[in-house]
Amino acid sequence: MGTDPNFTFLKAFFSARINRLRNDGDDRGAISIETMMIIAGLVVAAAVAVAIIAAKINEKAATIK
C-alpha cells in the first residue's frame, strides 16, 4: 500500500502554511478582519434603518387609503 499523492500534497501544503504563520512577524490580517466586522455592522445597521423606514411608510400608506 503506497502513499496517496493527494495526502502528501495536503500535508506539505498545510505544513508550509503553518510554518509561514509561525514565522510571519507582522499581523497583516487583523486590519482586514476588523474592517470586515465594521462593514458587517454597518450593513446590519443600514438594513435595520431601511426596515424601520419601510414600516413607517407602509403604516402611513395604510392610513391614507
The first five atom37 places (N, CA, C, CB, O) and aatype in JSON, in Angstrom:
{
  "aatype": [12, 7, 16, 3, 14, 2, 13, 16, 13, 10, 11, 0, 13, 13, 15, 0, 1, 9, 2, 1, 10, 1, 2, 3, 7, 3, 3, 1, 7, 0, 9, 15, 9, 6, 16, 12, 12, 9, 9, 0, 7, 10, 19, 19, 0, 0, 0, 19, 0, 19, 0, 9, 9, 0, 0, 11, 9, 2, 6, 11, 0, 0, 16, 9, 11],
  "atom_mask": [
    [1, 1, 1, 1, 1],
    [1, 1, 1, 0, 1],
    [1, 1, 1, 1, 1],
    [1, 1, 1, 1, 1],
    [1, 1, 1, 1, 1],
    [1, 1, 1, 1, 1],
    [1, 1, 1, 1, 1],
    [1, 1, 1, 1, 1],
    [1, 1, 1, 1, 1],
    [1, 1, 1, 1, 1],
    [1, 1, 1, 1, 1],
    [1, 1, 1, 1, 1],
    [1, 1, 1, 1, 1],
    [1, 1, 1, 1, 1],
    [1, 1, 1, 1, 1],
    [1, 1, 1, 1, 1],
    [1, 1, 1, 1, 1],
    [1, 1, 1, 1, 1],
    [1, 1, 1, 1, 1],
    [1, 1, 1, 1, 1],
    [1, 1, 1, 1, 1],
    [1, 1, 1, 1, 1],
    [1, 1, 1, 1, 1],
    [1, 1, 1, 1, 1],
    [1, 1, 1, 0, 1],
    [1, 1, 1, 1, 1],
    [1, 1, 1, 1, 1],
    [1, 1, 1, 1, 1],
    [1, 1, 1, 0, 1],
    [1, 1, 1, 1, 1],
    [1, 1, 1, 1, 1],
    [1, 1, 1, 1, 1],
    [1, 1, 1, 1, 1],
    [1, 1, 1, 1, 1],
    [1, 1, 1, 1, 1],
    [1, 1, 1, 1, 1],
    [1, 1, 1, 1, 1],
    [1, 1, 1, 1, 1],
    [1, 1, 1, 1, 1],
    [1, 1, 1, 1, 1],
    [1, 1, 1, 0, 1],
    [1, 1, 1, 1, 1],
    [1, 1, 1, 1, 1],
    [1, 1, 1, 1, 1],
    [1, 1, 1, 1, 1],
    [1, 1, 1, 1, 1],
    [1, 1, 1, 1, 1],
    [1, 1, 1, 1, 1],
    [1, 1, 1, 1, 1],
    [1, 1, 1, 1, 1],
    [1, 1, 1, 1, 1],
    [1, 1, 1, 1, 1],
    [1, 1, 1, 1, 1],
    [1, 1, 1, 1, 1],
    [1, 1, 1, 1, 1],
    [1, 1, 1, 1, 1],
    [1, 1, 1, 1, 1],
    [1, 1, 1, 1, 1],
    [1, 1, 1, 1, 1],
    [1, 1, 1, 1, 1],
    [1, 1, 1, 1, 1],
    [1, 1, 1, 1, 1],
    [1, 1, 1, 1, 1],
    [1, 1, 1, 1, 1],
    [1, 1, 1, 1, 1]
  ],
  "atom_positions": [
    [[0.85, -1.18, 0.0], [0.0, 0.0, 0.0], [0.89, 1.24, 0.0], [-0.96, 0.0, 1.22], [1.7, 1.42, 0.9]],
    [[0.73, 2.09, -1.03], [1.57, 3.26, -1.16], [0.96, 4.49, -0.52], [0.0, 0.0, 0.0], [-0.16, 4.46, -0.01]],
    [[1.71, 5.56, -0.56], [1.24, 6.82, -0.02], [0.43, 7.55, -1.08], [2.42, 7.7, 0.46], [0.84, 7.66, -2.23]],
    [[-0.72, 8.04, -0.66], [-1.59, 8.75, -1.58], [-0.96, 10.1, -1.94], [-3.0, 8.96, -0.96], [-0.58, 10.84, -1.03]],
    [[-0.82, 10.44, -3.23], [-0.19, 11.72, -3.6], [-1.02, 12.92, -3.15], [0.02, 11.78, -5.11], [-0.46, 13.99, -2.86]],
    [[-2.33, 12.77, -3.09], [-3.17, 13.88, -2.61], [-2.9, 14.16, -1.14], [-4.66, 13.55, -2.82], [-2.81, 15.32, -0.72]],
    [[-2.78, 13.1, -0.36], [-2.48, 13.26, 1.06], [-1.11, 13.89, 1.26], [-2.55, 11.92, 1.79], [-0.93, 14.75, 2.13]],
    [[-0.15, 13.48, 0.46], [1.2, 14.04, 0.54], [1.19, 15.53, 0.21], [2.16, 13.29, -0.4], [1.84, 16.33, 0.88]],
    [[0.44, 15.89, -0.83], [0.34, 17.3, -1.2], [-0.3, 18.11, -0.08], [-0.45, 17.46, -2.49], [0.2, 19.17, 0.29]],
    [[-1.43, 17.61, 0.45], [-2.12, 18.36, 1.52], [-1.24, 18.49, 2.76], [-3.43, 17.66, 1.9], [-1.22, 19.54, 3.4]],
    [[-0.51, 17.45, 3.09], [0.39, 17.5, 4.24], [1.47, 18.55, 4.03], [1.02, 16.12, 4.5], [1.76, 19.34, 4.93]],
    [[2.07, 18.57, 2.85], [3.11, 19.55, 2.55], [2.54, 20.96, 2.5], [3.8, 19.22, 1.22], [3.17, 21.9, 2.99]],
    [[1.35, 21.11, 1.91], [0.73, 22.43, 1.8], [0.43, 23.01, 3.18], [-0.56, 22.35, 0.98], [0.78, 24.16, 3.45]],
    [[-0.22, 22.22, 4.04], [-0.57, 22.74, 5.36], [0.66, 22.92, 6.25], [-1.57, 21.81, 6.04], [0.68, 23.81, 7.09]],
    [[1.66, 22.1, 6.07], [2.91, 22.29, 6.81], [3.55, 23.62, 6.43], [3.89, 21.13, 6.55], [4.04, 24.35, 7.29]],
    [[3.55, 23.93, 5.14], [4.12, 25.2, 4.69], [3.31, 26.38, 5.21], [4.18, 25.24, 3.16], [3.87, 27.4, 5.61]],
    [[1.98, 26.25, 5.21], [1.12, 27.34, 5.71], [1.35, 27.57, 7.2], [-0.36, 27.03, 5.46], [1.44, 28.72, 7.65]],
    [[1.44, 26.5, 7.97], [1.67, 26.62, 9.41], [3.04, 27.24, 9.67], [1.57, 25.24, 10.11], [3.17, 28.1, 10.54]],
    [[4.04, 26.81, 8.93], [5.38, 27.37, 9.09], [5.39, 28.86, 8.75], [6.38, 26.62, 8.21], [6.04, 29.65, 9.44]],
    [[4.68, 29.23, 7.7], [4.61, 30.65, 7.32], [3.92, 31.48, 8.39], [3.88, 30.8, 5.98], [4.36, 32.58, 8.7]],
    [[2.84, 30.95, 8.97], [2.14, 31.68, 10.02], [3.0, 31.82, 11.27], [0.82, 30.99, 10.36], [2.95, 32.85, 11.94]],
    [[3.79, 30.8, 11.59], [4.66, 30.87, 12.76], [5.76, 31.9, 12.58], [5.27, 29.51, 13.05], [6.13, 32.59, 13.53]],
    [[6.29, 32.01, 11.37], [7.44, 32.89, 11.13], [7.04, 34.29, 10.67], [8.33, 32.27, 10.1], [7.91, 35.14, 10.5]],
    [[5.78, 34.53, 10.46], [5.34, 35.83, 9.97], [5.31, 36.82, 11.14], [3.94, 35.74, 9.3], [4.58, 36.62, 12.11]],
    [[6.11, 37.87, 11.04], [6.22, 38.82, 12.14], [5.11, 39.84, 12.2], [0.0, 0.0, 0.0], [4.74, 40.27, 13.29]],
    [[4.59, 40.25, 11.07], [3.56, 41.28, 11.11], [2.16, 40.66, 11.1], [3.71, 42.24, 9.91], [1.97, 39.51, 10.71]],
    [[1.21, 41.44, 11.55], [-0.18, 40.98, 11.68], [-1.0, 41.63, 10.58], [-0.77, 41.32, 13.09], [-1.77, 42.56, 10.83]],
    [[-0.84, 41.14, 9.37], [-1.48, 41.77, 8.22], [-2.98, 41.51, 8.18], [-0.85, 41.29, 6.93], [-3.72, 42.35, 7.67]],
    [[-3.44, 40.39, 8.68], [-4.84, 40.02, 8.55], [-5.75, 40.72, 9.54], [0.0, 0.0, 0.0], [-6.96, 40.75, 9.33]],
    [[-5.21, 41.26, 10.62], [-6.05, 41.84, 11.66], [-6.83, 43.06, 11.14], [-5.21, 42.24, 12.86], [-7.99, 43.24, 11.49]],
    [[-6.2, 43.88, 10.33], [-6.88, 45.07, 9.83], [-8.03, 44.67, 8.92], [-5.9, 45.99, 9.09], [-9.11, 45.25, 9.0]],
    [[-7.82, 43.7, 8.07], [-8.89, 43.31, 7.17], [-10.04, 42.64, 7.91], [-8.34, 42.37, 6.1], [-11.19, 42.81, 7.53]],
    [[-9.74, 41.88, 8.97], [-10.81, 41.26, 9.76], [-11.6, 42.34, 10.49], [-10.23, 40.25, 10.78], [-12.83, 42.29, 10.51]],
    [[-10.91, 43.31, 11.07], [-11.62, 44.41, 11.75], [-12.45, 45.19, 10.75], [-10.63, 45.33, 12.46], [-13.58, 45.58, 11.06]],
    [[-11.92, 45.43, 9.57], [-12.65, 46.16, 8.54], [-13.91, 45.4, 8.14], [-11.77, 46.41, 7.33], [-14.97, 45.99, 7.98]],
    [[-13.78, 44.08, 7.97], [-14.95, 43.28, 7.61], [-16.01, 43.3, 8.71], [-14.54, 41.84, 7.3], [-17.2, 43.31, 8.42]],
    [[-15.57, 43.29, 9.96], [-16.53, 43.35, 11.07], [-17.25, 44.69, 11.1], [-15.81, 43.11, 12.42], [-18.45, 44.75, 11.35]],
    [[-16.52, 45.77, 10.84], [-17.13, 47.1, 10.8], [-18.12, 47.19, 9.65], [-16.05, 48.19, 10.68], [-19.23, 47.71, 9.81]],
    [[-17.72, 46.7, 8.49], [-18.61, 46.74, 7.32], [-19.87, 45.91, 7.58], [-17.88, 46.21, 6.06], [-20.97, 46.34, 7.24]],
    [[-19.71, 44.74, 8.19], [-20.87, 43.9, 8.5], [-21.8, 44.62, 9.47], [-20.42, 42.54, 9.1], [-23.02, 44.56, 9.32]],
    [[-21.24, 45.29, 10.46], [-22.06, 46.06, 11.41], [-22.8, 47.19, 10.73], [0.0, 0.0, 0.0], [-23.97, 47.44, 11.03]],
    [[-22.13, 47.88, 9.8], [-22.79, 48.97, 9.08], [-23.89, 48.45, 8.16], [-21.77, 49.75, 8.26], [-24.94, 49.09, 8.01]],
    [[-23.67, 47.29, 7.56], [-24.69, 46.69, 6.7], [-25.92, 46.32, 7.53], [-24.14, 45.44, 5.97], [-27.05, 46.55, 7.1]],
    [[-25.7, 45.75, 8.71], [-26.83, 45.4, 9.57], [-27.57, 46.66, 10.02], [-26.34, 44.6, 10.8], [-28.8, 46.68, 10.02]],
    [[-26.83, 47.69, 10.39], [-27.47, 48.94, 10.81], [-28.27, 49.56, 9.66], [-26.41, 49.94, 11.31], [-29.37, 50.06, 9.88]],
    [[-27.72, 49.51, 8.45], [-28.46, 50.05, 7.3], [-29.71, 49.23, 7.02], [-27.56, 50.07, 6.05], [-30.75, 49.79, 6.68]],
    [[-29.63, 47.91, 7.16], [-30.8, 47.06, 6.93], [-31.88, 47.35, 7.96], [-30.4, 45.58, 6.98], [-33.06, 47.37, 7.63]],
    [[-31.49, 47.56, 9.21], [-32.46, 47.9, 10.26], [-33.1, 49.25, 9.95], [-31.79, 47.93, 11.65], [-34.32, 49.41, 10.1]],
    [[-32.3, 50.23, 9.53], [-32.84, 51.55, 9.2], [-33.82, 51.46, 8.03], [-31.71, 52.53, 8.87], [-34.88, 52.08, 8.07]],
    [[-33.48, 50.7, 7.01], [-34.38, 50.54, 5.86], [-35.66, 49.85, 6.29], [-33.69, 49.74, 4.75], [-36.74, 50.22, 5.83]],
    [[-35.56, 48.85, 7.16], [-36.77, 48.15, 7.63], [-37.67, 49.08, 8.42], [-36.38, 46.93, 8.49], [-38.89, 49.04, 8.27]],
    [[-37.08, 49.93, 9.26], [-37.88, 50.87, 10.05], [-38.55, 51.89, 9.13], [-37.0, 51.59, 11.09], [-39.73, 52.19, 9.3]],
    [[-37.8, 52.42, 8.18], [-38.37, 53.4, 7.24], [-39.47, 52.77, 6.41], [-37.28, 53.97, 6.32], [-40.51, 53.39, 6.19]],
    [[-39.26, 51.55, 5.94], [-40.29, 50.86, 5.15], [-41.54, 50.61, 5.98], [-39.75, 49.53, 4.6], [-42.65, 50.73, 5.47]],
    [[-41.37, 50.26, 7.24], [-42.53, 50.03, 8.12], [-43.31, 51.32, 8.32], [-42.07, 49.46, 9.48], [-44.54, 51.31, 8.3]],
    [[-42.6, 52.43, 8.52], [-43.28, 53.72, 8.7], [-44.01, 54.14, 7.44], [-42.26, 54.81, 9.1], [-45.13, 54.66, 7.5]],
    [[-43.38, 53.92, 6.28], [-44.02, 54.28, 5.01], [-45.27, 53.44, 4.79], [-43.03, 54.08, 3.83], [-46.31, 53.95, 4.38]],
    [[-45.17, 52.14, 5.07], [-46.34, 51.27, 4.91], [-47.44, 51.64, 5.89], [-45.94, 49.8, 5.1], [-48.62, 51.54, 5.56]],
    [[-47.07, 52.05, 7.09], [-48.06, 52.48, 8.09], [-48.79, 53.74, 7.61], [-47.37, 52.74, 9.47], [-50.01, 53.84, 7.71]],
    [[-48.03, 54.68, 7.08], [-48.64, 55.93, 6.57], [-49.49, 55.64, 5.35], [-47.56, 56.97, 6.22], [-50.56, 56.22, 5.19]],
    [[-49.03, 54.74, 4.48], [-49.78, 54.4, 3.28], [-51.09, 53.72, 3.65], [-48.95, 53.49, 2.36], [-52.1, 53.91, 2.97]],
    [[-51.1, 52.93, 4.7], [-52.33, 52.26, 5.13], [-53.35, 53.26, 5.67], [-52.01, 51.21, 6.19], [-54.55, 53.08, 5.49]],
    [[-52.87, 54.31, 6.33], [-53.8, 55.31, 6.87], [-54.34, 56.23, 5.79], [-53.12, 56.13, 7.93], [-55.44, 56.75, 5.93]],
    [[-53.59, 56.44, 4.72], [-54.04, 57.3, 3.62], [-55.16, 56.62, 2.85], [-52.86, 57.65, 2.67], [-56.12, 57.3, 2.47]],
    [[-55.09, 55.33, 2.6], [-56.08, 54.62, 1.82], [-57.32, 54.5, 2.58], [-55.6, 53.27, 1.41], [-58.29, 53.93, 2.1]]
  ]
}
